[in-house]
Amino acid sequence: MTATTTLIARALLLDMDSTIVNSEAVVERCWRRWAVEQGLPAEDVLKVVHGRQGWATMAALLPDRPMEQNLADNRRMLEQETADVEGVVPVPGAPAFMAALAHLPHALVTSADIALAEARMGAARLPMPDVRITAESVSASKPDPEGFLKGAAELGFAPEDCLVFEDSEAGIEAGRAAGMRVVGVGDRAAQFGPTAHVRDLTQIRIEALMDGGITVRITG
């Protein structure tokens, strides 16, 4: 028997990487190179890279390293990631999901900068939301809630009226810290206690309500 969970929101806030865009291959390639440069075990690095801005990951892994060096490495890595879109594809169900949101309140809230976000959304052939909160928009990386709070404010909704879609521990923590419910997307998300969880976006159905609300039906 198939179970259905129904959530009602007024706006949706979407992470990008591993939530609507599968960029895991690029992320792994770039961070494995960085790990080798730093003499760190790549598998340990890959456990903590998801959801944060690159400099924040570097600071967590190398706490005694000067922040100026982290920021310089972050700029270099963003350039590498922006140029490398091999293997970047939509998460299953993402094209239909984004099409259903076309005329509904939604925003992209990503740790990527705008150039990287445009490169990956373009490679995945997904429409870029009109409202987007990128690395340039915030002073703090996820798990800080700043990005999600700014996304809600730009759309004109209270945090409790927004529903977040996220894949990472840092992102799920950020959504909860913002006072929002969170749908975890992908296998990794299940262990971090989201409000609801889906394998991918094929399990989501979006319906607009007459009062301006959004129904999110999760099956599976």
C-alpha positions in Angstrom: 0.0 0.0 0.0 1.4 3.4 -1.0 1.5 6.0 1.8 0.9 9.7 1.0 2.1 12.7 3.1 0.5 16.1 2.4 2.2 19.4 3.3 0.7 22.8 2.8 2.9 25.9 2.2 2.8 29.3 0.6 6.3 29.3 -0.9 9.0 26.7 -1.6 12.7 27.3 -1.1 15.0 25.0 -3.1 18.6 24.0 -2.6 20.3 23.2 -5.9 23.1 20.6 -5.7 21.7 17.1 -5.1 18.3 18.5 -4.5 17.2 19.5 -8.1 20.6 19.2 -9.9 22.8 16.1 -9.7 26.3 17.5 -9.7 27.8 14.8 -7.5 30.4 13.8 -10.1 31.8 17.3 -10.4 31.8 18.0 -6.7 33.7 14.7 -6.1 36.3 15.4 -8.8 37.0 18.9 -7.5 37.2 18.1 -3.9 39.3 15.0 -4.4 41.9 17.2 -6.1 41.8 19.6 -3.2 42.1 16.8 -0.7 45.2 15.5 -2.4 46.7 19.0 -2.4 46.2 19.3 1.3 47.3 15.7 2.2 43.8 14.8 3.5 41.9 11.6 3.0 39.5 12.3 0.2 36.7 10.2 1.8 36.9 12.3 5.0 36.6 15.5 3.0 33.7 14.3 0.9 31.7 13.5 4.1 31.5 17.2 5.0 31.5 19.2 1.7 27.8 19.0 0.9 25.6 22.0 1.6 28.3 24.5 2.7 30.2 27.2 0.9 33.7 25.9 0.0 35.5 28.2 2.4 33.3 27.0 5.3 34.2 23.4 4.5 37.9 24.2 4.4 37.7 26.0 7.7 35.9 23.0 9.3 38.6 20.6 7.9 41.6 22.8 8.6 40.7 25.0 11.6 44.1 26.5 12.0 44.5 27.5 8.4 44.3 31.3 7.6 40.9 32.3 6.3 42.6 34.3 3.5 43.9 31.0 2.1 40.5 29.3 2.4 38.9 32.2 0.5 41.6 32.1 -2.2 41.1 28.3 -2.6 37.4 28.8 -2.7 37.6 31.3 -5.6 39.8 28.9 -7.5 37.5 25.9 -6.8 34.4 27.9 -7.9 36.2 28.6 -11.2 37.0 25.0 -11.7 33.4 23.8 -10.8 31.8 26.4 -13.1 33.9 25.3 -16.0 33.2 21.6 -15.4 29.6 20.5 -16.1 30.4 17.0 -17.3 27.9 14.7 -15.8 25.6 17.5 -14.5 22.0 16.3 -14.9 18.6 17.0 -13.3 17.7 14.9 -10.3 14.9 12.5 -11.4 11.6 14.3 -11.4 13.2 17.8 -11.3 12.0 19.0 -14.8 8.3 18.2 -14.0 8.8 19.6 -10.4 10.2 22.9 -11.7 7.5 23.2 -14.4 4.8 22.8 -11.7 6.4 25.7 -9.8 6.6 28.0 -12.7 3.8 30.4 -11.6 4.0 29.7 -7.9 6.2 31.4 -5.2 9.6 29.8 -5.1 13.3 30.6 -4.8 16.6 29.0 -5.2 18.7 29.1 -2.0 22.2 27.7 -2.8 25.7 27.9 -1.4 26.9 28.2 -5.0 27.7 31.6 -6.4 25.6 33.0 -9.3 28.0 31.9 -12.0 28.1 28.3 -10.8 24.3 28.2 -10.2 23.7 29.4 -13.8 26.2 26.9 -15.2 24.7 23.9 -13.4 21.0 24.9 -13.9 21.8 25.5 -17.5 23.6 22.1 -17.9 20.7 20.4 -16.3 18.3 22.4 -18.5 16.3 23.6 -15.6 14.7 27.1 -15.4 16.4 29.5 -13.0 13.9 30.9 -10.5 13.4 34.6 -10.6 14.3 34.8 -6.9 17.7 33.3 -6.1 19.8 33.5 -3.0 23.4 32.6 -3.8 26.8 32.9 -2.1 27.0 36.6 -2.9 23.7 37.2 -1.1 24.7 36.1 2.4 27.3 36.7 5.0 27.1 33.3 6.5 27.1 29.8 5.0 24.6 27.0 5.8 23.9 25.7 8.4 23.3 29.4 9.3 19.6 30.1 8.4 20.4 33.5 6.7 19.9 32.3 3.2 16.5 30.7 3.8 15.3 33.7 5.8 16.4 36.0 3.0 14.6 33.8 0.5 11.4 34.0 2.5 11.7 37.7 2.9 12.3 38.3 -0.8 9.2 36.3 -1.7 7.2 38.1 1.0 6.3 35.2 3.3 6.8 34.3 6.9 9.3 31.5 7.6 6.6 29.2 8.9 4.8 29.5 5.6 7.8 28.2 3.6 8.8 24.7 2.8 12.5 23.9 2.2 13.8 21.2 -0.1 17.3 20.1 0.9 19.7 17.1 0.7 22.5 17.9 3.2 23.0 18.0 6.9 24.0 21.7 6.8 21.0 22.6 4.6 18.5 20.7 6.7 19.9 22.3 9.9 19.7 25.7 8.2 16.1 25.2 7.2 15.1 24.1 10.7 17.0 27.0 12.3 15.0 29.3 10.0 11.8 27.9 11.5 10.8 26.1 8.4 9.7 22.6 7.6 12.1 20.6 5.4 11.7 17.9 2.8 14.9 15.9 2.6 15.8 14.7 -0.9 18.0 11.7 -1.6 19.5 9.0 0.5 21.9 11.2 2.4 19.1 13.5 3.7 17.2 10.7 5.5 19.6 10.5 8.4 19.3 14.2 9.4 15.7 14.3 10.5 13.8 16.2 7.9 10.0 16.8 8.2 9.5 14.4 5.3 11.8 12.5 3.0 11.8 11.5 -0.6 14.2 9.3 -2.7 13.9 11.9 -5.5 11.5 14.4 -7.0 9.4 11.8 -8.8 7.7 11.2 -5.5 6.4 14.9 -5.3 3.2 16.3 -6.8 2.5 20.0 -6.6 -0.9 21.6 -6.7 -1.9 25.2 -6.4 -4.8 26.0 -4.0 -7.5 28.6 -4.6 -6.3 30.6 -1.6 -2.8 31.0 -2.9 -1.4 28.0 -1.0 0.6 25.2 -2.4 -0.1 21.5 -1.7 2.9 19.2 -1.7 1.9 15.6 -2.0 4.6 13.0 -1.2 4.0 9.4 -2.2 6.1 6.3 -1.6 
